[in-house]
Amino acid sequence: MPPSAACDFIKWEIIFQRDAQTQAATDFQLRATYGVYQPNTNLFAGGGTPVTITGKWEITKGTKTNPNALVYRLLADQSDKTLSFVKMDDNLLHLLYGDKSLMIGTPSHSYTFNKTVR
C-alpha cells in the first residue's frame, strides 16, 4: 500500500501452506483490501483496493515479553519486509510491531486474526 493511499481500514486474509508430508511451513498468500469507509456501512467505498502478497513463512520463538511464544514470520517474495504474528491459541494470531511487542488496536480497529475454515 502506498504511504499516501487513503485508508480507513484493511481487510486481511492469510493462507498458510504446509508441506503435505512433514507439515513444515512453506508458502503463504496474503490477500488484503484497503480503502475508506462507504458512509453508514462497514464496506469499502468503491470496493476498496485489492493487494496480494506471496512468499515463505516460518515458525520462530519469542516476543518482547515471552521468549517461548510461537511466532509466525512472513517473508514476502517481492520485498525485504517481514510481518510477524504471535500465536495466541490454535484459532488466534496477533500482529506484532517490529520490536516484537503486540500491535495495539483501538475500539474500532483490531490486529487479532481469527482462524476460518474453508
N, C-alpha and C positions, 0 to 999 in steps of 0.2 A: 504494500500500500504506500503510495507516495506520501511524504510528510505533509504536503499541502492539501491532501484529499479531505473533503468534507465527510466527517464520520461521527455519528452519534453512538453507533453500536456495531458489533460484529457478531455474526452467527458462524460458529465453527462446527466442522465435522472432521474427526481424525480417524482414519482406518489404519490399524496396526497389523502388519503381516508377520507371520512366524514361519520358520522352516517346518514343513509338514512332519519330518521325522524327529528332529532334535528339539523342536519348539523354541529354538533360538530366535531372537529378534532379527528381523531382516529389513523390509521396506515399510515406509509409511506414505500415506497420501493425506494431506490436509486440504480440505475444501472449505473456503470461507466466503462469506458475502458481507460487504461492509457498505455503509451509507448513512443517510439521515432518515429520521422517522417520517413516515407518512402521517400527517396530522390526525389525531384522535384514533390511532391504531397502534399496534405493535409490529407493523410491517415497514419495509423499506420504501421510501418514495422512489418511484421509477423502477422498482425491483432490486435496487442496490447494484453493486459491482462485484462480480464473482472473481475469485482468485484460487488457483490450485498450486500447491507446493508439494513436491515429492522428494524423497531422499531415504536415508537409512536411519534406523533408530537403535538405541542401545539402552540397556539397563545398568545403572550405576548405583552407588550408595552415597548418601549424605546430603543433608540440607544444612542451613545455617544453624539450626537448633537441634537437629537429630542426626548424628553421624551414621546411624543404621537405617535410616529411611530409604526405601526404594525410590529411585528417581528414573523416569523415562526421559531420555535426551534425544531430541530430534535434530538430525544433521541434514540440512537442505542440500539438494543436488546443485542448485544454481546460486548458492550464496555461502559465505563463510559464517553466517549467523546460525545460532542454535536456539532451540526452545527447550526448556526443561519443565517437567511436571513431577510433583511428588505423588506417589500412590497412597491415597488416604485409606482405601479399602478396595475390595475387588470390583466395586462399582463406581468409585470416585477418583478423579485426578484433580490436582490443583496446580495452576500455573505458578512458576517461580520467577522472581526477579533474577538478574544476573549474579547477585551475591548469594543466591540460593535461599533467600527468605521468601515466605508466602506473599504472593501479589495480593494487595489489599483492594477489595471491591468497595462498592458504595451501595446504598439501598436499592439502586436500580441497575447496577452492573455487578456481575459475579464472575469470578475466574475459576470456579469449580465446574468440572466437566463430568457429566453423568454418562454411564455406560448404557448404550442401547443395543438391542439385538436385532439383526436384520432377518 
